[in-house]
Amino acid sequence: MLIIAERINATRKRIRKAILERDAAFVKTETRKQLDTGADYIDANAGIEAGREPDDLKWLVETIQSEADCAVSLDSTNTDALKAALPLVKGMPFVNSITGEDGRHESVLPLVKEYGALLVALTIGRAGMPTTIDERLDAARQIADLVSQHDIGLDRVYYDPIIYSAATDGNAGMMALETVQRLHAEFPDAHITCGLSNISFGLPHRNVLNRAFLPMLLSAGLDSAIIDPTEPHMMAAVFAAEAILGRDEFCMNYITAERAGKLG
């Protein structure tokens, strides 16, 4: 399972402050903490103001990679910011994200093609935010057509099923699970990721809900998640679920995690 670590996000007050003050030490600490707990990609969001985002995202990527030679996910829809940051990313970059809406992909897909990037694609189509599973699948088909037009393989696309909070929609969890199942069946070459913590927004003890939901999503076909890997026992839930679902041959990753003290 591919882990995209979400903590370096300008919507968090402390990260916003670090970006504005160019506090490299804080960003490096956040980077190291997430990598040490199991991140494959470090998500970088510098969306404070559109006009300054290119410089801010460039600084953020340089700072993250000065701490570790790690993969970075560029969490931006700002074309100028992506153009500034993509040349700096070591290894295969991730672009997060596009939708099927007009104006939300035209300038991004050529960059994804040019830099050989992976791509998060939100299942939002031309009609806007989906309310049904069928609308999500229609959006996924629209996006499949769009990436094909740019000669981008579906194996580089990570569909996001759009998870709503259980606090406001009691069917949100079941809708997400069925969406993942149907995406997995219809687009076997594509991948599926999600913003896991959306399910718990507005509810107490969010970590409990996040950890409970993740194994369900994995069993439905999820193979990536945008999460906070430093949440207590979050990565233990990942290792356990993959061992039970047969995604961890001879449970070796689970055993290795236990020996490294990552399950307690």
C-alpha positions, 0 to 999 in steps of 0.5 A, a space after each residue: 500500500 502506498 502511503 501519502 503523508 498529509 501533515 505538511 499542509 498549509 491549511 494547518 496553522 503551524 505549517 502555514 506559519 512555517 511557510 510564511 517564516 521560512 522555518 525550514 527546521 520545523 518542516 524538516 522535523 515533520 518530514 522526518 517524522 512521517 518518513 520514519 513512521 512509514 510514508 512513501 510520499 510526502 505531500 506538500 501543500 503551500 496553498 496560502 495565496 495563489 500569487 505566492 504559491 509558486 515560490 512557497 511550493 518551490 521552497 517547501 519541496 527544496 526543504 523537504 528534500 534537503 532533509 531526505 532524498 524522498 518522493 514528494 506529492 505536489 498538492 496543488 492545482 496552481 499551474 504556475 506552482 506545479 511548473 516551479 516545483 515539478 523540476 525539483 522533485 527527485 524521483 517520480 513526482 505525484 500531482 494532487 489533483 485533477 477532476 473531470 470538470 472544465 478548467 480543472 485539468 487542461 493545464 495540468 495534464 500536459 505537465 503530468 505527461 512531461 514529467 512522467 508524474 503519478 496523478 490523483 484524480 478526484 471522481 468529480 465530473 463536469 456536473 460538479 460534486 457527486 452525490 451518488 456512486 454512479 456520478 462518481 463512476 461517470 466522472 472516472 470514465 471522463 477522466 480515463 478519456 482525458 488522460 488517454 488523450 494525453 497518452 497517460 496510462 491508467 496505471 499512473 492514475 490514482 482515483 479518489 472516491 470522494 469520501 464525505 463525513 459520517 457526521 453529516 451523511 450516515 451512508 458515507 462509509 458504505 458509499 465510499 466502500 461500494 465506489 472503491 469496489 466498482 472503481 477497482 472492477 471497472 478500472 483494474 489498471 488504475 489505482 485507488 487512493 483517498 483522503 481517509 480522515 474525511 470520514 471522521 471530520 466533525 466527530 470525536 476521537 477521529 483516529 478511532 474512526 480512521 483506523 476502523 475504516 482503513 481496513 474496510 477500504 483495503 478489502 474493497 480494493 484501495 491500494 493507497 491512502 492520504 493519511 497521517 502516518 504518525 497517528 497512534 496505531 495507524 500504521 499498525 492497522 495498515 500492516 495488520 490489514 495487509 497481512 490478513 488480506 494476503 497482500 503481505 507474503 508470509 506476513 513479512 512486513 507485519 513481522 518486520 514492523 513488530 521487530 521494529 516496535 511499530 505495532 505497539 
